[in-house]
Amino acid sequence: MGALANQIKSKIKKGFSQKDGVLIPFDKDSEHKWKTGIFDDLMKKNTKHYVEELFEICGFKFEGERYILPDFSAPEVDIDKSKKIIALNPEKNESCVKK
């Protein structure tokens, strides 16, 4: 992500860059998210919603804007149950109630 952003010519860059193989923020707007991604103590104290953090990275203030998403239905997936299955659950849980 950061390496690609470094190759793009632009007067203004938001988000994250990469220097010597290390992800770093382009500017102050990205520092909060960068720090909460590195330091567990700051992440646990963080009360900002993920969408609020994304707005801040872009230099905007989140004011409760609604999501505008197209209709979506999950595709049918044929699973070979003779093999081990590993599944990820992206839903929020009690350990991450503020997200």
Buried (B, 14 or more C-beta within 10 A) or exposed (E): EBEEBEEEEEEEBBBBBBEEEEBEBBBEBBBBBBEBBEEEEEEEEBEBEEEBBBBBBEEEEBEEEEEEEEEEEEEEEEEEEEEEEEEEEEEEEEEEEEE
